Amino acid sequence: MKLQTILTTMVTAVTLTVFAATTMPVSAASNTQTQISSNQSATDKLVSELAAANTEVINLQNKINDKNTAISDAQAKITTTEAKITQLAGEVTKTEAELSARKDVLKKQLISLQKQTGDSVTGNVYVDFALNSKDLSDLISRASTVNKLNQANKDALAAVNDAKTKLTDLQNEQVAKKQDLVDTKASLEADKASLVNLKSSADAKSDALNKKIADNKDVLVALQSQAAKEDAAAKASLAKLSAAASTTKTTTPKAATNNTPAASTGNSSNGGSTINTNGSTHNSSDSAGNAYAYGQCTWYVKSVAPWAGNHWGNGGQWGASAAAEGFTVNNTPAVGSIVVVAGGQNFGGWNAAAGYGHVAYVVGVSGNSITVQQGGMDFDNPGGPNTQTVSGASSFTYIHR
């Protein structure tokens, strides 16, 4: 009985040890998974906000472009109006010269008549010219001449003055039109300045969201690495304690085992998976073939990086999927790595589709810029390769083989 009691105590101790050793890693892993889920939810919300911010930036830029076009049109009209004002000013000057010339002709006529009249009687050249007629016939002739001269001079002066008035009115109209255009242009420029300020704020908001998303990615990568280690530790603990329980059962004396109920032990297995966190060269557990749809970015990257997994999801999910398989995932670009772009994130001037993301294959690294080859339905060659150089390389996630 004493031996039986000792063995029972040993089995109980082993069982309690197994329970305690397995409960702690599982609890830690559960906490890490909760943090991962929270991180991903927060990132999804940030991506949604980023998409809205990018839409705002695009709309503001379109409005700025419209204002630039309107300002250019206003300036062109101002230039045309100034040319008309200059032209009319020249015509007014010309008319004034004609009026002056007409008055000179009139003076010459008066001087000529005065010479023919001789001494003035009435003080009026035209009347004196008529009174100095030789006879009635000459009087009628001179009167007719005076009437014709008066009417011709009157008509000529009226025509010139009328032309000058019309030209001056046109010139004043163009000056007023120019002032309206100048005021319109100033208003458009003020509107543009306001839009530029709004776009600057929207750009800053977009940059801040991109930074938060990048920071969340770094945290996610760390959490996924931690979760992998905790999972491996839990499996190792289960395997070790299961082996210890099995050894205890095997070394129990037959007499004692006959009087002691058999202790139940469970087998624990890690499923044959290997967690790799040191960045060594390896393939995904499901890398054979290419299960992705042709014309998608995932299909092209899989075709040039056959070591990638066939079931890593949409492009934006590849980082998490690769990390779960033990691949090194970080924000450091390298030739031969796969760059992961989150949904809604700007990638060299265009935004990855929200909810889907994008992947590309890195073929060159220079400072904080990368050169990639990629595929996708939005490119000229959906099946790839489509080459592009992208700045801000450190803001993206990279999967290393």
C-alpha positions in Angstrom: 0.0 0.0 0.0 2.8 2.3 0.8 4.4 1.8 -2.7 1.0 2.2 -4.3 0.5 5.5 -2.5 3.9 6.8 -3.6 3.2 5.9 -7.2 -0.2 7.4 -7.1 1.3 10.6 -5.8 4.0 10.6 -8.5 1.4 10.2 -11.3 -0.8 12.9 -9.7 2.3 15.2 -9.5 3.1 14.6 -13.2 -0.5 15.2 -14.2 -0.6 18.5 -12.3 2.8 19.5 -13.7 1.5 18.8 -17.3 -1.6 20.8 -16.6 0.3 23.7 -15.2 2.9 23.7 -17.9 0.4 23.5 -20.7 -2.0 26.0 -19.3 0.5 28.8 -19.0 1.8 28.7 -22.7 -1.8 28.3 -24.0 -2.9 31.3 -21.9 0.1 33.4 -23.2 -0.6 32.3 -26.7 -4.3 33.2 -26.3 -3.3 36.6 -25.1 -1.0 37.1 -28.0 -3.6 36.1 -30.5 -6.0 38.6 -28.9 -3.4 41.3 -29.3 -2.9 40.2 -33.0 -6.7 40.4 -33.6 -6.9 43.8 -32.0 -3.9 45.0 -34.0 -5.4 43.8 -37.3 -8.8 45.4 -36.5 -7.1 48.7 -35.7 -5.1 48.4 -38.9 -8.2 47.7 -41.0 -9.8 50.8 -39.5 -6.7 52.9 -40.3 -6.7 51.5 -43.9 -10.3 52.6 -44.3 -9.5 56.1 -42.9 -6.4 56.2 -45.3 -8.6 55.4 -48.3 -10.9 58.2 -47.3 -8.0 60.6 -46.8 -6.5 59.6 -50.2 -9.9 60.2 -51.9 -10.0 63.7 -50.2 -6.5 64.4 -51.5 -7.4 63.4 -55.0 -10.6 65.5 -55.0 -8.7 68.6 -53.7 -6.0 68.2 -56.3 -8.7 68.0 -59.0 -10.2 71.2 -57.7 -6.8 72.9 -57.7 -6.3 71.8 -61.3 -9.7 73.3 -62.2 -8.7 76.6 -60.5 -5.4 76.6 -62.4 -7.2 76.2 -65.7 -9.7 79.0 -64.8 -6.8 81.3 -63.7 -5.0 80.6 -67.0 -8.2 81.4 -69.0 -8.7 84.6 -67.0 -5.1 85.7 -67.7 -5.5 84.9 -71.4 -8.6 87.1 -71.5 -6.8 89.9 -69.7 -4.0 89.8 -72.2 -6.5 89.9 -75.1 -8.4 92.8 -73.5 -5.1 94.7 -72.9 -4.3 94.3 -76.6 -7.8 95.7 -77.5 -7.3 98.7 -75.2 -3.9 99.4 -76.8 -5.5 99.1 -80.3 -8.4 101.5 -79.4 -6.0 104.0 -77.8 -4.1 104.1 -81.1 -7.3 104.6 -83.0 -8.4 107.4 -80.6 -5.1 109.1 -81.1 -5.5 108.7 -84.9 -8.9 110.3 -84.8 -7.7 113.2 -82.7 -5.1 113.8 -85.3 -7.7 113.8 -88.0 -9.8 116.2 -86.0 -6.8 118.5 -85.6 -6.1 118.2 -89.4 -9.7 119.1 -90.2 -9.5 122.2 -88.0 -6.3 123.2 -89.8 -8.0 122.9 -93.1 -10.9 125.1 -91.8 -8.4 127.7 -90.7 -6.7 127.7 -94.1 -10.1 128.1 -95.8 -10.9 131.1 -93.6 -7.6 132.7 -94.3 -8.1 132.2 -98.0 -11.6 133.7 -97.9 -10.3 136.6 -95.8 -7.8 137.4 -98.4 -10.4 137.5 -101.1 -12.7 139.6 -98.9 -10.3 142.3 -98.1 -11.3 144.7 -95.3 -13.9 143.1 -93.0 -17.2 144.8 -92.7 -19.2 142.6 -90.4 -16.4 140.7 -88.7 -17.7 137.5 -90.2 -15.5 136.2 -93.0 -18.3 134.2 -94.7 -20.7 137.2 -94.6 -18.1 139.7 -95.8 -17.1 137.2 -98.5 -20.7 137.3 -99.7 -21.2 141.0 -99.4 -18.1 141.8 -101.5 -19.7 140.2 -104.5 -19.4 142.1 -107.8 -23.0 141.5 -108.7 -26.1 139.4 -108.0 -24.8 136.4 -109.8 -21.5 136.6 -108.0 -23.4 137.0 -104.7 -25.5 133.9 -105.4 -22.3 132.0 -106.3 -20.5 133.1 -103.2 -23.4 132.3 -100.9 -23.6 128.8 -102.4 -19.9 128.3 -101.9 -20.2 129.5 -98.3 -23.1 127.1 -97.6 -21.2 124.2 -99.1 -18.1 125.0 -97.1 -20.1 125.3 -93.9 -22.0 122.1 -94.4 -18.9 120.1 -95.4 -16.9 121.4 -92.4 -19.8 120.7 -90.1 -20.3 117.2 -91.4 -16.5 116.4 -91.3 -16.1 117.7 -87.7 -19.3 115.9 -86.6 -18.1 112.6 -88.2 -14.6 112.9 -86.6 -16.0 113.8 -83.2 -18.6 110.9 -83.3 -15.8 108.5 -84.2 -13.7 109.7 -81.4 -16.6 109.4 -78.9 -17.4 105.8 -80.0 -13.7 104.8 -79.8 -13.4 106.3 -76.4 -16.5 104.5 -75.2 -15.1 101.2 -76.5 -11.8 101.9 -74.8 -13.5 102.6 -71.5 -15.6 99.4 -71.9 -12.5 97.3 -72.4 -10.8 98.9 -69.4 -13.8 98.0 -67.2 -13.8 94.5 -68.7 -10.1 94.1 -67.8 -10.8 95.2 -64.2 -13.5 92.6 -63.9 -11.1 89.9 -65.2 -8.4 91.1 -62.9 -10.8 90.8 -59.9 -12.0 87.4 -61.1 -8.4 86.2 -61.4 -7.6 87.4 -57.9 -10.6 85.6 -56.5 -9.6 82.4 -58.3 -6.1 82.7 -56.9 -7.5 83.1 -53.3 -9.7 80.0 -53.8 -6.7 78.1 -55.1 -4.6 79.1 -52.0 -7.3 77.9 -49.7 -7.5 74.6 -51.6 -3.7 74.2 -51.4 -3.9 74.6 -47.7 -6.6 72.0 -47.4 -4.7 69.6 -49.6 -1.6 70.2 -47.4 -3.6 69.2 -44.3 -5.1 66.2 -46.2 -1.6 65.1 -47.2 -0.3 65.4 -43.6 -3.3 63.3 -42.5 -2.6 60.7 -45.1 1.1 60.6 -44.1 0.2 60.2 -40.4 -2.2 57.3 -41.2 0.5 55.6 -43.3 2.9 55.9 -40.4 0.4 54.4 -38.0 -0.2 51.6 -40.4 3.5 51.0 -40.7 3.9 51.1 -36.9 1.0 48.6 -36.6 2.7 46.3 -39.1 5.9 46.3 -37.0 3.9 45.4 -33.9 2.0 42.7 -35.8 5.2 41.2 -37.1 6.6 41.1 -33.5 3.3 39.6 -32.2 3.2 37.0 -34.9 6.8 36.0 -34.1 6.0 35.9 -30.4 2.9 33.8 -31.1 5.0 31.3 -33.2 7.5 31.0 -30.4 4.8 30.5 -27.7 3.2 27.9 -29.9 6.5 26.1 -30.4 7.2 26.3 -26.6 3.8 24.9 -25.8 4.2 22.0 -28.2 7.7 21.3 -26.9 6.4 21.3 -23.2 3.6 19.0 -24.1 6.0 16.6 -25.9 8.5 16.7 -23.0 5.9 16.2 -20.2 4.1 13.5 -22.2 7.4 11.6 -22.6 8.0 12.0 -18.8 4.6 10.6 -18.0 5.2 7.7 -20.3 8.6 7.0 -18.7 7.0 7.0 -15.2 4.4 4.5 -16.3 7.0 2.2 -17.9 9.2 2.1 -14.7 6.3 1.2 -12.3 6.8 -2.3 -10.7 4.4 -4.9 -11.8 3.1 -5.5 -8.3 2.3 -1.9 -7.9 0.7 -1.6 -11.3 -1.6 -4.5 -10.5 -2.9 -2.5 -7.5 -2.8 1.0 -9.1 -5.2 2.2 -11.7 -3.5 2.9 -15.0 -2.8 6.6 -15.5 -4.1 8.0 -18.8 -1.6 9.8 -20.8 -2.2 11.8 -24.0 0.1 12.1 -27.0 0.9 15.6 -28.1 2.3 16.4 -31.6 3.4 19.6 -33.4 2.1 18.2 -36.7 5.6 18.1 -38.1 5.7 21.8 -38.7 9.0 23.7 -38.3 9.0 27.3 -37.1 11.8 29.2 -38.8 12.7 32.7 -37.5 16.3 33.0 -38.4 15.7 33.9 -42.1 17.4 30.8 -43.5 16.4 29.8 -47.1 13.3 27.6 -47.1 10.1 27.0 -49.0 6.5 27.2 -47.9 4.8 23.9 -46.9 2.4 24.3 -49.9 4.7 25.9 -52.5 4.3 23.3 -55.3 2.7 24.8 -58.4 0.8 28.1 -58.7 -2.7 28.1 -57.3 -3.3 31.8 -57.9 -5.4 33.3 -60.7 -3.6 34.4 -63.8 -3.4 38.2 -64.2 -3.3 38.8 -60.4 -0.3 40.3 -58.6 -0.2 37.1 -56.4 0.1 34.9 -59.5 3.0 36.8 -60.9 5.0 36.9 -57.6 4.4 33.2 -57.1 5.7 32.5 -60.6 9.0 34.3 -59.9 9.2 33.3 -56.2 8.1 29.7 -56.3 9.0 29.3 -52.6 6.0 31.4 -51.6 2.9 29.6 -50.3 -0.1 28.8 -52.5 -2.7 29.7 -49.9 -1.4 32.9 -48.4 -4.6 34.9 -49.4 -4.8 38.3 -51.0 -1.7 40.3 -51.4 -2.2 42.3 -48.2 -2.4 39.1 -46.2 0.9 37.6 -47.4 3.0 39.1 -44.6 1.0 37.5 -41.8 0.7 34.2 -43.7 4.5 34.1 -44.3 5.3 34.9 -40.7 3.0 32.2 -39.5 5.1 29.7 -41.6 8.3 30.9 -40.1 9.5 33.2 -42.8 11.4 36.4 -41.8 9.0 39.4 -42.2 10.1 42.9 -41.5 10.4 46.4 -43.0 13.9 46.0 -44.5 13.9 45.6 -48.3 16.3 43.2 -50.1 16.8 42.0 -53.6 14.8 38.7 -54.0 12.3 39.5 -51.2 8.6 40.0 -51.7 7.2 43.4 -50.9 3.7 43.5 -49.3 1.5 46.6 -49.8 -1.6 47.0 -47.5 -5.0 47.7 -49.0 -5.4 51.5 -49.6 -1.6 52.1 -49.1 0.1 54.4 -51.7 2.6 52.5 -53.8 4.7 54.7 -56.1 1.8 57.0 -57.0 -1.2 54.7 -57.0 -3.2 53.0 -54.1 -3.5 49.3 -53.6 -7.1 48.1 -53.7 -8.7 48.4 -50.2 -9.3 45.0 -48.7 -7.0 43.3 -51.2 -3.6 44.9 -51.0 -0.7 44.1 -53.4 2.5 42.1 -53.7 5.5 42.6 -56.0 9.0 41.1 -56.4 12.0 43.2 -55.4 14.8 43.3 -58.1 16.7 46.3 -56.9 17.3 48.4 -53.7 18.8 51.9 -53.6 18.7 53.8 -50.4 15.0 54.1 -49.4 13.8 53.2 -52.9 13.1 49.8 -54.5 12.7 48.6 -58.0 10.1 45.9 -58.4 8.5 43.7 -61.0 4.8 42.9 -60.8 1.7 41.8 -62.5 -2.0 42.6 -62.2 -5.1 43.5 -64.3 -4.5 47.3 -64.0 -1.1 47.0 -65.8 -0.4 47.0 -69.5 0.9 43.4 -69.1 -1.3 41.6 -66.5 0.9 38.6 -66.6 4.0 40.7 -65.9 6.6 41.7 -65.6 5.8 45.4 -65.2 8.8 47.3 -63.7 8.4 50.2 -61.3 10.7 52.2 -59.0 9.0 53.1 -55.7 10.3 55.5 -52.9 9.6 55.2 -49.2 10.7 51.6 -49.2 10.8 51.3 -45.3 7.0 51.9 -45.1 6.3 48.5 -46.7 6.5 44.9 -45.4 9.0 42.4 -46.9 9.0 38.6 -46.9 12.5 37.1 -47.0 13.2 33.5 -48.0 
